[in-house]
Amino acid sequence: MASNQLRIHISGSGMHLNEDMPYIQTIVRAVYENKGSVTRYWFEAIRTRHELGISDEEADWGVIHQENDDVITQSDLVIVETTRDYFYQGYQAYVAAQRKKPTLVVTRSPIKGRFISGITSKYITLKTYQTEDELAAIVTKFIKANTIPTKDLRFNFIIDRQIYRYLREKSYETGRNKSEIIREILKRKISSGSI
C-alpha cells in the first residue's frame, strides 16, 4: 500500500450478507476507484465462518471486537452501511467519531428514530441511497472531500525558547532549515511507532 493511500474501514451487517453484498462491493469498488485501500475484509471472514459451519454464538466476539477496534484506529476514514439497523454498526460509527475519523453512514432505510440518528458529531455524515449508482456517488464524494493532497502542506505552530534554541543550533550544525529538522524528527517518531 502506498503511504499516501487512504486506509478506509468499511462496516456493515453480517446478518444478511448475501442480500447486502452488492452494496458492500459497490463501496469497495468506489474505494479502489478513488485510490483508497480497504483495511479489513470482514465480510470474507464472515463468509468463511459460515462456510465452516461456525454459528454466531460460537464466534469469538472479544477477538472480533478487538480487530474492529484496531482497524478503526488504523483507518483514515470509516464507511458504515447501516440499512439493517443493528446496534454494532451504530457503535462502530460512534467509536470512529470519538477517534476523530471522518465517518460516512449510508442506508437504504430511514434513519429517523434509529440508534445511529442520536449520534451527533461533526465527524459523521449520514446519507440515504436507493441504488448502487447513488451509493457509489455518495462514497466518491465523501472520499474526495476527505482526501488530503499529496503535496506538502503548510501550517504554523508556536514553540517555546528551548525548542527554538535547539532548532537554531541544529540548523546551524546541519545547514538545513528548521522545518526540515522538525519534519525529519516527526518522520522518525512515526516510523518507530512512538507517536
C-alpha positions in Angstrom: 0.0 0.0 0.0 1.4 3.4 -0.9 2.0 5.7 2.1 -0.3 8.4 0.7 -3.2 5.9 0.0 -6.3 6.4 2.2 -7.0 3.5 4.5 -10.7 3.0 4.7 -12.6 0.7 7.1 -16.0 -0.5 5.8 -18.5 -1.8 8.2 -21.9 -3.4 7.7 -24.1 -6.2 8.9 -23.1 -9.7 8.5 -26.6 -11.0 9.3 -27.9 -10.5 5.7 -24.6 -10.6 3.9 -25.9 -12.2 0.7 -28.5 -9.5 0.2 -26.2 -6.7 1.2 -23.1 -7.9 -0.6 -23.8 -6.0 -3.8 -23.8 -2.7 -1.8 -20.7 -3.6 0.1 -19.0 -4.4 -3.2 -20.1 -1.1 -4.6 -18.5 0.6 -1.6 -15.3 -1.4 -2.1 -15.2 -0.5 -5.8 -15.6 3.1 -5.1 -12.8 3.0 -2.5 -10.4 1.5 -5.1 -11.6 3.8 -7.9 -10.7 6.7 -5.6 -7.2 5.3 -4.9 -8.0 4.1 -1.4 -7.5 0.7 0.3 -9.8 -1.4 2.4 -8.3 -2.0 5.9 -10.1 -5.3 6.7 -12.2 -7.7 4.6 -14.5 -8.6 7.5 -17.2 -9.9 5.1 -14.9 -12.6 3.8 -14.2 -13.7 7.4 -18.0 -14.0 7.9 -18.4 -16.0 4.7 -15.6 -18.3 5.7 -17.1 -18.7 9.2 -20.5 -19.6 7.8 -18.9 -22.0 5.2 -17.2 -23.7 8.1 -20.5 -24.0 10.0 -19.4 -21.8 12.9 -22.5 -20.1 14.3 -22.6 -16.5 15.6 -22.9 -18.0 19.1 -19.6 -19.8 18.7 -17.7 -16.8 17.3 -15.1 -15.3 19.5 -16.7 -11.8 19.8 -13.9 -10.5 22.0 -11.4 -11.1 19.2 -13.8 -9.7 16.6 -14.5 -6.6 18.6 -10.7 -6.0 19.2 -10.0 -6.5 15.5 -12.7 -3.9 14.6 -11.4 -1.5 17.2 -7.8 -1.8 16.0 -8.8 -1.3 12.4 -10.8 1.8 13.1 -7.8 3.2 14.9 -5.6 2.5 11.9 -8.0 3.9 9.3 -8.2 7.3 7.8 -11.9 7.1 7.0 -14.8 4.9 8.1 -17.8 3.9 6.0 -20.7 2.2 7.7 -23.6 0.6 5.8 -26.4 0.5 8.3 -29.5 -0.4 6.4 -30.1 -3.4 8.7 -30.2 -1.2 11.8 -28.1 -3.3 14.1 -26.5 -1.8 17.2 -23.0 -2.7 16.3 -22.9 -0.5 13.2 -24.0 2.5 15.2 -21.4 1.6 17.9 -18.6 1.5 15.3 -19.7 4.9 13.9 -19.7 6.3 17.4 -16.2 4.8 18.1 -14.9 6.2 14.8 -16.3 9.7 15.6 -14.7 9.6 19.1 -11.4 8.9 17.4 -12.0 11.9 15.1 -12.2 9.7 12.0 -14.4 11.1 9.2 -17.3 8.6 9.1 -19.9 8.1 6.4 -23.1 6.3 7.4 -25.1 5.1 4.5 -28.5 3.4 4.5 -31.4 2.3 2.2 -33.9 2.8 5.1 -35.0 5.8 7.0 -32.5 7.0 9.7 -35.1 8.8 11.9 -35.8 7.0 15.2 -32.8 4.7 15.0 -29.9 4.5 17.4 -27.5 5.9 14.9 -29.6 9.1 14.4 -28.9 10.0 18.0 -25.1 10.2 17.5 -24.2 13.9 16.8 -20.7 14.6 15.7 -19.0 16.8 13.2 -17.2 13.7 12.0 -20.3 11.8 11.0 -22.1 12.2 7.6 -25.5 10.5 7.2 -26.7 9.7 3.7 -29.6 7.7 2.3 -29.4 6.0 -1.0 -31.6 3.6 -3.1 -29.4 2.4 -5.9 -25.8 1.2 -6.3 -25.1 4.2 -8.5 -26.3 6.6 -5.8 -24.2 4.8 -3.3 -21.1 4.9 -5.5 -21.6 8.7 -6.0 -22.0 9.3 -2.2 -18.9 7.3 -1.3 -16.8 9.0 -4.1 -17.9 12.5 -2.9 -17.1 11.6 0.8 -13.6 10.2 -0.1 -12.8 13.3 -2.3 -14.0 15.6 0.5 -11.7 13.9 3.0 -8.6 13.5 0.8 -5.6 15.5 1.8 -3.4 16.5 -1.2 -0.2 14.6 -1.5 1.8 17.7 -2.0 3.5 19.3 1.1 1.1 21.1 3.4 1.9 24.2 5.4 0.9 25.1 8.9 2.1 27.3 11.7 2.6 26.5 15.4 4.0 28.1 18.5 7.2 26.9 20.1 9.0 27.9 23.3 12.5 29.3 23.6 14.1 26.0 24.4 12.8 24.4 21.3 13.7 27.4 19.2 17.3 27.4 20.5 17.6 23.6 19.8 16.3 24.1 16.2 18.5 27.1 15.6 21.6 25.1 16.8 20.7 22.1 14.7 20.0 24.3 11.7 23.4 25.9 12.0 25.2 22.5 12.5 23.4 20.7 9.6 22.9 23.5 7.2 19.2 22.6 6.9 16.3 24.9 7.7 14.2 24.4 10.9 11.2 23.0 9.2 13.3 20.2 7.6 14.7 19.3 11.0 11.2 19.1 12.5 9.9 17.1 9.6 12.8 14.6 10.0 12.2 14.2 13.8 8.4 13.6 13.2 9.1 11.1 10.4 11.5 9.1 12.7 8.9 9.2 15.5 6.1 8.0 13.2 8.3 5.2 11.7 9.3 4.0 15.2 5.6 4.0 16.3 6.3 6.3 19.2 3.7 8.8 18.2 
